Amino acid sequence: MIAAEKITVRRTSIARSAWIRVLGVSVMLIALPFVFRLDGRAHGDWLQFFGRFHPVLLHLPIGLIVLVPVLEITGVKRPALREAAGFVLSVALIVALPTLALGYMLAYGAGDSGTTVTLHMSGAIALCIGLMLCVLMRPAWAARAQANIYPSLLVATLLVLVWTSHQGGSISHGSDYLTHYMPTALRPLLRISSGENVSPDSFYARHINPVLDAKCVSCHSASNAKAGLRLDTYDRLMRGGQDGTSILPGKPDASMLLKRVTLPNTDRHFMPAEGRTPLTTEEISWIRAWILAGASPIATTVPGVNIAADHSEPPPQPVDDYSALMPEILRMQQGQGAKLVPVSGKASDGLILRTVDISSTFGDAQLAQLQKFAPYIVEAELGRTAVTDAAFDTLSRFTHLRALHLEGTSITGTGIAKLSALSQLTYLNLSSTKVTPDSVTVLKKMPNLRHVYLFNTAAQPDDTSARKTP
């Protein structure tokens, strides 16, 4: 009897100690966002270095967590599998905690913020706490002392996993990643909108959105929505943020967006903040006139605004079918890291070259390796990569290229005339590069080039009144 009592006391002590440890770790995890706030500022390259291992480790705990209920169910007839479920659950928890730590390092180090980032991080914290509770309650369930607590916790943990994974996918691929190509017939059932009612030929699409994209979206996007404000889509622009509605159709002077961009640059509320290039007088005039005219997403013209270079662009030419090259494209992506993303479900719409995940290591040599896929690429996102003027030799072979991002590179403009061979190129972003005024002379000879961005360059037009209200 005495020995049995000692065993009971020991088990009670162990259980109490386990609960204390779980409670302590849970408190630390919940306190993490309050101690290290995601304030939108970068906090060290070393954090980003370790944080970038988060995507590498991420899929291991996900797979283990999903495996647990499979083992528990199949273990009804095969007890050995049920015993394995306990081990897999423990390993999932052990791997999930450093995965969470690396993810937080990535967000905190890079200065990522915004609603989606916060929700993803909160879900990860809830997931780890759920796993700890599952590990804690499973022994009692296996001993038939508790029938419902562990299964309920496991189901709740799986639901949190699905929700957290969706938030993470939204950061990488956009909030509509799962629903973008959903059949029209299914959308009403799930109350999903068919998308924004924005005409590609509208004044907003051709003049307002490009300005916001170039000068505002870096701080107001899905992954970095400062003050809860996103400017990356028309719907989000009209929705506003924590400070209220950003656009009041017909009332430019009462619209928060226009107020902020026309404040003196010494005002702490002046936008764009942190020394970024301010809007020019012309751009502010466009926004003012557009708001006064009703801030329409479909109107093609705005009264009182006559833009000399405003020409209707010809419809894009379809590219050839690249389906047969998909195995090579996948091998390239696994080896090099650059991504070739389809514009749509139609192969004739072409591919988008994305290098954001490997921008620091992507240079002229890596670009040259893509020549085989060049005829199918319609947009090249090379911003902040290591490409130089030598890239123009390769880019001249991108015969269907319509949009080219070179912002934040060491481009000087030497050899830029080679882009004249790209008859479909309409968008070129050279902001924060070393291009010279001589490059502008070359670009003016490209009749189809409609949108050129030269902010923070020696070729930028002198506009000393850019920060004043027009």
N, C-alpha and C positions, 0 to 999 in steps of 0.2 A: 504493500500500500504506500509506503513512504517513497519507494522508487517511482511508482506511478505518479504520485503527487509532484515529485521533482521534475519528471518529464513534462507534466502538464504546465507547471510553472515556467519551465524553460521554453516551451512552445509559445506560451503567452508572452514571455519576454521578447522572443525573437519576432513574433508578430507585431508587438508594439514598436520594436526597433525599426522594422521594415516600414511601418506606417509613418514613423517620424522621418525616415530618410526620404520617402516619397513626398511627404508634405514639404520638407525642406527644399528638395529639388524643384517641386512645383512652384513654390514661392519665388525661387530664383529665376525660373523660366518666365513667370508672369511679370516679374520686375524688370526683366531684360529690356523691353522697349522703353521703359521709363528711365532707366539708367543710361542707356545708349540710344538716344532718340534719333530717329531717321529724319534729320533736319534738312536734307537736300544738299548737304555739303560733303565733299570727299574727305576721308580721314586716314589717308596713308596708303601708299602703294603696296606695302607688305600685306595689309588686310585683303586687298584685291587679289594679290598673288595666291594666298591660301583660299580665299573665297571662290576662286574660279575652279577649284576642285569640287565644289558643290554639285554641279551637273554630272560630274564623273561618278560620284558616290550615290547620287540621288535615287537611281532606279533599283539599287540593291534593297534598301528597306521597303520600298514599295512592293517589290516582288515577294519578299518574305512575309509581309503583312497579309497580302492576298493569299499566300499559301496556307496560312494558319487555319482559316475556316475550312479549307479543302481537306486538310489533314484531320481536323476535328470531326467532320462529317463522315469521311471514309473510315475513320477510326472506330466507328460504331461496330463494324464487323472485323476490323483488323486493329486490335489494341496497340500493336507496335507503332502504328501511324499516329495514334493519339498521344503516345508518349513522346514521339518526335515533335508534335505540335508545340508542346511546352518548351522544348529546346529552341525551335524556330522562332517562337514568340520572344524569347529572351534575347536571341541574336538580333532580331528586328529592332528591339529597344536599344541594344548596345550600338547598333549602326545608326539608328535614327537620331540619337543625341548629337554625335559629331556632324551629321549631315545638317542638322539645324544650326549648329555653331558656324559651319562653313557658309551656309546661306546667309546668316546674319552678317558675317564678315564681308561677304560680297556686297550686300546692300549698303551696309554702314560705310565700308571703305570706299565704294564708288559714289556715294552720295545719292543713291536711289531713294525715292520716296513716292508718296502718292497712295491713293486708296487701295489700288490693286496690290501694291507691295505690302502695305500694312495688313490687308486681309490674308494674303499668302503667309506672312510671318505669324499672324495670330493663329491661323489654322495649323501651322507646323507645331506651335507651342501646345495647342490643344491635342494634337495627335500624339505628341510625346507623353503628355500627361495621361491620355487614354491608354497608351501602351503600358505605362507603369502600373496603372490600376488593374489592367488585364493580367499582368504578370503577378500582381499581388493577390488577386481574387481567384486565379485559376486553380491553385492547389485545393482550396475548399470545394470548388466545383468538381474537380476530379475525384475527391473523396466523398462526393455526394452529400456534403454538408450544406451546400448552397446550390439551388437548382437554376436560378434565373439571373443572378447578378452578373456573372462572368459572360454568358451569352449576350446579354443586353449591352454590356460594355463593349464587347467585341463588335457587335453590329454598329454601335454608335461610332466606334473608332474607324470602321470601314467607311462609313458615311463621311466622316471628317476627312479621311484620306482622299475620297473622290472630290470633295469640295476644294480641299487645299491644292490638289493636283490641277484642278480647273483654273484656280487663281494663278498658279505658276505658269500654266500654259498661256494664260491671257497676257502675262508679262512678256513672254517670248514671242508670241504669235498674234496678239491682239485679242480683244474680248469676244470677237465673233469667230474665233478660229474653228470651233466645232459647228457653228451654224451657218457659216458663210455660204456653203454650197448645199445647204439643206433644200430638198425639193419644195417648191412653192406650196404644194398641197399640204405639207406637214406644218408649215409656219403658223397658220391660224390656230391649229390644235394646241401649240405651245406658246401662242401669243407672241410670236417673234416677228418683228417688223421686217419687211423686205429690204430695208436699207434706207439711207438718206435720200430725200427727194432733192438732190442737187444735180442740176444740169451741167454737163461738162463744158458747155459753151457759155455758161452764165458768167456775169461780171464777177461774182464771188469766186468761182472756180479758177478764173483766169488772172484775177488781180488781187483779191483779198486773201484767199487761202495761201497763195505762194508767199506773201509777205509774212503772214502769221507763222507759216512753216519755217521760214528762214530765220526769223528773229524772236519768236515767242515759244514755239513748241518744245524747245530744249528744256524749258522749265515748266511747261504745262501740257503734259502728255499722259498717256495711260500709266506709264511707269514712273512719272515724276510730276504729279499734279500738285504743284505748290498752291497753297490756299484753297485746295479742292477745286481748282479751275483747270479745265482742259480746253485747249484751242485746236486740237488736232482734227476735229470733225465739226461740221456745221451745227449738228444737234447739241454737242457739248458746248460749243461757243455760245449758243443761245440760252443754254441752261444756266450758265454762270457758275459761281463758286461760293466760298464761305463769305465773301464780302458783298454778295448780292448778284443781281442780274448784270451781266457784262454788256449786253446790247439791248437797247430799247428802240425798236423800229420806229423811225420817224422823229426820234429825239436824240440827236447826236450829242448835244451838250449835257444830257442827263445819263448818257451811257458810260458806265464805269471804265470800259476798255479805252475809249477815246480820252477820258479824263486822265488816265494814268500815263498814256504815251505823250501827252501834251504838257505835263507838269515840268517845272524847271528841273534840270538834271541834278540839282543839289537836293531836291526833295527826296526823302527816304522812300516815298511811294512811287517814285518815277520808274517807269518801265520802258524798255527792258532793263533789268537790274544788273548789278555786279559788273559794270563796265562793258556790257554787251552793246553792239552797234545799235543806235537808236533808229527809229523810223525816220525816213526823209520827209520833207515837206510834201512832196508829191504823194507819197504813200499815205500820209495822214489825210490829205485831201481826198484821196480815193475812198478811204474808210468813212470819212465824214459824209461825203456825198452818197455813198452806198447806204449808210444808216438812215440818212434823211429821206432817201427814196423808198424806204421800207425794209431794208436788209433782206432782200429776197434771195433765195438760193437758186432761182431759175431765170430771173430777168437777165437778158443779155446785154442791156445797156443801162446807163444811169444818167439821168438828165444833168446837163452841165459838164459832163466829163467826156472829153474827146481825146483819145489816146492815139497819137499818130501811128505808132507801131502796132496798133491793134488790128490784126488780120485774122480771119478765120483760118484755122489750120486744116490741111487736108486730112482725110481719114487715114489712120495708120495702115501701112501695107502689111498683110499677113506674112508670117514667116513659114518656112517649110516644116513639115512634121518631124519633130525631134524624138519621137517615141523610141525609135530603134537605138538611140544613143543613151537611153536612161541607165542601162547597166554601167556604162563608162562614166556617166555623170555621178552616179552613186559612189563609184570607186574613187573618183576625184574628190568628192566631198569628204569621204572617210580619210583619205590620205592628206589632202591639202588643208581642208577645213573650210574653204569658201563654199557658199551655197548658191545653187541655181534653182530658184523658186519659180514655179509656173505662175504666170499672170492670172490665169483662170483655168478652168477645166478644158478649154480648147487649146490644143497644141499650137494652132495658128496665131494665138495671141502672144506667144513668145515666153522668154524667161527673164527673170530679174537676178542680177548678180549681187549677192550680199556678202560683205566681208566684215561686218561689225564685230563678230566674235574673234576675229584674228587680225584686226586692223594693224596692229603694231608689227606683225611679221609678214604682212602681205605687201609685196613690192613688184617691181617690173618683171622679175623672173617668174613669179607666180602668175602674173597676168598673162605672160606669154604662153604659159601652159594651157590657157583656155582658148587658144586660137581655133581649135577644132569646133568649139561650141559658139564661136563669135557670131555666125550668121543668125543664131536663134536668140541672142541676147538683145532685149529692147530697152533695158535700163541697167546701168552699172552704178552701184553704190560704193564708191571708192574713197569716200570722205574719211580723213584722218588716217589713211594708210601710208605706207612708205614708198608709194610710187613717185617717180620723177618725170621729167620731160621725156625721157626715153619711152614712157608708156604710150606716147602719141603714135608711135610706129605700130604698136599692137592695136590700139583703139581705132585706128583708121580702117581696120578690117572688120569692125563691128558694124556691118552694112545696114542693119536694121535698128541701130541705136537711136532712141528718141530722147532719153534723159541721161545725163552724165553728172555724177556728184564727185567733185574733186576738192571740196572744201577741207581746209585744215591740212593740206599736203604741202610738199616743198616745190610744187610746180612753179616755174618762173614764166612760162609762156613760150619758151623756145621750142619751135616745132609745132606750135598750136595750129598753124595753117593746115596741117595734115588732117585736121578734123573737117576741113571743107569737103572731103570726100563723103561725109556722112550726110546724105541729102535729107534724112528724116529727123536729124537732131534738132529739137526745138527747145530743150532745157539744158542749161549749163551752169553749174554752181562752182565758182572759183573763190568764194569767200575765204578770208584768212589764209591766202596763199601769197606767193611772191611775184605774181604777175605784174607786168609793167604796163604803162599806158600804150605802148606799142601793140600790145595784144588786143586792145580795143579796136584798133584800126583793122586788124585781121578779122575779128569777130563781126565787124560791121559789113564785111563782104560776104557773110553767110546769110542769104536772104531768108532761110527757113528758121533761123535761130531766133525765137521769140522771147525767151526768158533767160536772162543772163544776170548772175549775181556776183558782184565784185566787192561786197562789203569787207571792210578792214583789209584793203589792199592798196597798193600804190596807184592802181588804176581806178579806184573809186572816185566818182565825180565829187568835186569840192562842194559841200552843202553845209555851210556854216549855220544856216537857219533851220537845220533839220530838227532841232529840239524845241522849236517854238511852235506855238499854235498858228496854223495858217489862217 
